[in-house]
Amino acid sequence: MAEISIIVPTLNEEVGMTRFLTKLQSFRPRCELIVVDGGSEDDTALLAEAYVDEVIRTDKGRALQMNVGAAFASAPVVLFLHADTYLPEDAVEQIQQAMEQGYQWGRFDIKLTGNHPMLTIVAWLMNMRSRWTGIATGDQALFVQTKLFEQLNGFADIVLMEDIELSSRLKHQGSPYNVKSKVTSSGRRWISFGIFKTITLMWWLRLQYFFDVSPKYLAQLYKEGRFWKA
């Protein structure tokens, strides 16, 4: 039986998908690999079939996709991984250590790839923010005991901030385990949109979410890279 079920929500990830899934092969058979595709218009799901234990096709929506994947998981721990994020070699050992120490959930520190010198600072700020707040974001490879995830009814059915919302509920069950080994994630979003603008936008969206602004409205702002609608 697998020790960890790795759940990857995808949507039009054909470019880079083979490389990403090839990297994950080193974690098998200790990890079960589940790809949940949200209706890709390219060959994402088809490419994944040769590399994973299960490819599930469902409606679009990251929270929905991850919940569906977790429902198929057979391992005692589920880990949610973005398709542009790579796990460190000792990921399984780190998660085992967390569980042995009595933690029920946790997340990894992150490193952003790219040549811009500010990306190192951005990653450091993300890691420190998670340590201070106990909140994990999706690109930090959140992991949780499957039984606890089921007890909490998984991710809320919202189009944005589902990771923050779940982290807030998980905090009531116990503190997260902070894995210092880093996942590596693409810095393309930060560079293409502008690092300082992205930082400001992300904090602005989280502030709005804190004041109960609709996640659907915030998702539209995030997609358009805007602070408010015209």
N, C-alpha and C positions, 0 to 999 in steps of 0.2 A: 504494500500500500504506500502511496506517495505521502511524503511528509508535509508538503506544501502544494496548494493549487495556485498556480500563477494565472491570473485572469487578465486578458489584454482586450480592451474595447478598441475597435478599429472603425475607421471610415475613410475610404480612399487613401490608403497607406501603401499602395503598390510600390512606389519608389522607396527603396530601403527596407522593404518588408523581408526579403530573403536574407539579407545581412543580419537584420535584427533577430529573426527566428533561428538562424544558424548559431548565433551567439548563445541563445538559450539552451541549445542542445546539451551543453556541458552539465546542466542541472538535472537532466533526466538520468535515471528514473526516479530520483529522489523527489522531483517536482513533477506535478501534472500540469500540462500546458493547455489552456483553454482560450481560444480566440472567439470573441463575440462581435460579429460584424453588423453594423447598423445600416446596411443597404448600400454598400459601396458601389459606385458606378464603374470601377475599374476591376482588376483581377486580384484584389486583396484577399478575399476569402478563398479563391481558387489556389493561390500561391501558398496559403497557410496550411492547406490540407495535408501536404507532405511532411510538415514539420511538427504538428501538434497532436494532442490526444483527441481534441474535440474542436470542431468549428461549428459555431451556432450562428444562425442568421436570424436577426430580429429587427424591430423598428429602431430608428435612429434615436439616440439619447444616451449620453454616457452613463447616467445613473441607472437607467433601465437596463442597458447592456451589461453593466457590472453586476447588477442584481440577478439577471438571468444566468450569467456565468457562475455566480456563487451558488445558485440553485443546483447546478450540475457538478459542483466540486465534491470530491470524495475525501480530500485530505482534512486534517484537523485545523489547519491554518490556511487562510486565503490571503493572497497578496495581489494587489491591483497595480498593474504596470502599464504605463503609456508606451505606445509603439515607437517612440523616439528616445526612450530611456533604457539604459543598460545597467544591469545589476553588477555589483562587485563579485569577485570570485568566491568570497567567503560569505555570501548572502545567506545560504542555508544554515551555516554554522552560527552566524550572528542571530538569526531568528530562533534557532534552537536554544541558544544561550539566554535569550530574552524569556522564552517560555519556562526554562528551568529555574529562572530567578523569580518566577511568579508573575511576570507581566502578561497582560492579555492582548496588548496591541502595541504598535510602534510604527516607526518610519525611519528612513535613511537620510543622512546628510546628502547634499547634492553638489555636483560639480557641473558647470555649464561649459560646453565646448564652443570654441570660436576664438578668433584672434584679438578681439577687442579687450583691452586691459581691464575695463570696467566689469566684465563678466565675472571675474574672480571676486570682486567686491559684492556684486549682486548675489552670488551664491552664498557668500559668507553672511550677508544680511538675511537671506532666506533661512539659513540654518539657525542663526541666532534667534530670529523671530519665532521659529518653531519651538526652540528650547524655552524661550520666555513665556510663550502663550500656551504651549501644549497642543497647538493646532498643526495638523499636517495637511499639505496640499497634494494634489494628485500626482505631481511629478516627483514626489519624494517616496514613491513606492510604499504606500500605506499597507500594513499587514495586520491581521486581527484573527483571533481564534474563531473558527467557523461557527461554533455553537453560540458565541456571544453575538456575532454578526446576525445570526438568525433571530436571536432573542430581541435584538433591536430593530428587526424588520428591515435591515439593510440600509441602503442609501435612500434618502427622501426623493420623491418623484419631482425634482426640480431641474431646470435646464442649466443652472450655473450655481456654484458654491456648494455642490453636493458633498464635496470632500470636507469643507469647513463645517458644514452642518453635522456630518457624521462624527467628525473629531470632537465637536462640542458635546455630543451625547456620550461618546466613548470616555471623555474626561471624567464623567460622573461615575464611571466604572473603575477608574484607576488611571494613574499617570502613564504616558506613552514611554516605550523604550526607545531611546535615541541612538540609532546605529551610527557610529562615527565613520565606518567604511562608506564610501560615497557611491551613490548611483551617478551615472553620467548622462546628462540630458542635453539636447540640442539648444544652443543659444540663438537659433535663427529668428525666433519670434522677437527677441529682445533687440537684435541688430536691425532687422528689417523695419520694425516699427519705431525704433529709437529707444535707447536704454532709459534715459531719464523720463521720457514720456510714458514708457511702459510701467516703470516703477510708480509714477504718480497715478496712472490710471488704475493699476491694481489696488493700490491703497484706497483710492477714491471709491472703487466698486465695493471693497470690503466695508468701508465706512457706511456706504449707502445700504448695504445688506444688514449691517448692525442696526440701522434705523428702520428695518422692515420694508425697504423698497423691494418691489417684486423681482425675484430672480429672472423672470422672463424679460422684463425691461432691462435689467442689468446685462443679460446675455446679448441683447441687441446692441447695447453700447460697446460691449467687449468685442463683438464681431466687427463692428464698424470702426473701432478704435476712437470712440468719442466719449466725452465726459457728460454730455447731455444731448438730448434730441433737439434738432433744430426746430 
